[in-house]
Amino acid sequence: MPLTYHVGRHDEGFAYRVRDVWSEAFPDHESALAAAKSAAVRQHQGGDDAEISYQLADGRWHTEHVSSGGGPTTAVRDDEPML
């Protein structure tokens, strides 16, 4: 099951979230979508071993070691309806 970045309205703007944790707000949908895609790519990067960090639902940060090619499968879902 992929780690999904959801893009939607948040804090009087747009943001992306993973599970229940939201990113900072962006002024427009396009900026939030671009940031979500960038974060998803960085989270999924393979190659060398790496330390990855992400924020948990309770606000704490979690860091873990990921072996090369061991990053999670990621996806981006745009939750905003088409106008």
C-alpha positions as CSV (number, residue, x, y, z in Angstrom):
1,M,0.0,0.0,0.0
2,P,1.6,3.3,-1.0
3,L,2.2,6.2,1.3
4,T,-0.3,8.7,-0.2
5,Y,0.1,12.5,-0.2
6,H,-3.4,14.0,-0.3
7,V,-3.8,17.6,-1.6
8,G,-6.7,19.7,-0.4
9,R,-8.0,22.9,1.2
10,H,-6.4,23.6,4.6
11,D,-5.8,26.7,6.8
12,E,-7.4,29.2,4.4
13,G,-5.2,27.9,1.6
14,F,-4.1,24.6,0.2
15,A,-1.8,21.9,1.7
16,Y,-0.9,18.3,1.4
17,R,-1.2,15.6,4.1
18,V,0.0,12.2,4.8
19,R,-2.4,10.3,7.0
20,D,-3.6,12.9,9.5
21,V,-0.6,15.3,9.3
22,W,-0.8,18.4,7.2
23,S,2.0,20.4,5.6
24,E,2.3,24.1,5.8
25,A,-0.4,26.0,3.9
26,F,0.3,27.2,0.4
27,P,-1.5,30.2,-1.3
28,D,-2.8,28.2,-4.2
29,H,-3.7,24.7,-5.3
30,E,-0.9,24.4,-7.9
31,S,1.8,25.2,-5.3
32,A,0.5,22.6,-2.8
33,L,0.3,20.0,-5.6
34,A,3.8,20.7,-6.7
35,A,5.1,20.5,-3.1
36,A,3.3,17.2,-2.6
37,K,4.8,15.7,-5.7
38,S,8.3,16.9,-4.7
39,A,7.9,15.4,-1.2
40,A,6.6,12.1,-2.6
41,V,9.6,11.8,-4.9
42,R,12.1,12.6,-2.1
43,Q,10.4,10.1,0.2
44,H,10.6,7.4,-2.4
45,Q,14.2,7.9,-3.6
46,G,16.3,4.8,-3.9
47,G,20.0,4.4,-4.3
48,D,22.1,4.9,-1.2
49,D,21.1,4.1,2.4
50,A,19.6,7.1,4.0
51,E,18.1,8.5,7.2
52,I,14.5,9.7,6.6
53,S,12.4,11.8,8.9
54,Y,8.6,12.4,9.0
55,Q,6.1,13.9,11.4
56,L,3.7,11.6,13.2
57,A,0.1,12.4,13.8
58,D,0.8,13.5,17.4
59,G,3.3,16.1,16.2
60,R,6.5,14.2,17.1
61,W,9.2,13.6,14.4
62,H,10.3,10.1,13.6
63,T,13.7,9.3,12.0
64,E,14.6,5.9,10.6
65,H,17.3,4.3,8.6
66,V,16.3,3.1,5.1
67,S,18.4,0.7,3.1
68,S,19.0,1.4,-0.6
69,G,15.9,1.0,-2.6
70,G,14.0,0.6,0.7
71,G,11.9,3.8,0.6
72,P,8.2,3.5,0.6
73,T,6.1,3.4,-2.5
74,T,4.5,6.9,-2.8
75,A,1.5,8.3,-4.5
76,V,-0.1,11.8,-4.8
77,R,-3.9,12.2,-4.8
78,D,-5.6,15.5,-5.6
79,D,-8.7,15.6,-3.3
80,E,-9.9,18.9,-4.9
81,P,-12.9,18.4,-7.2
82,M,-12.4,19.4,-10.8
83,L,-14.1,22.8,-11.5
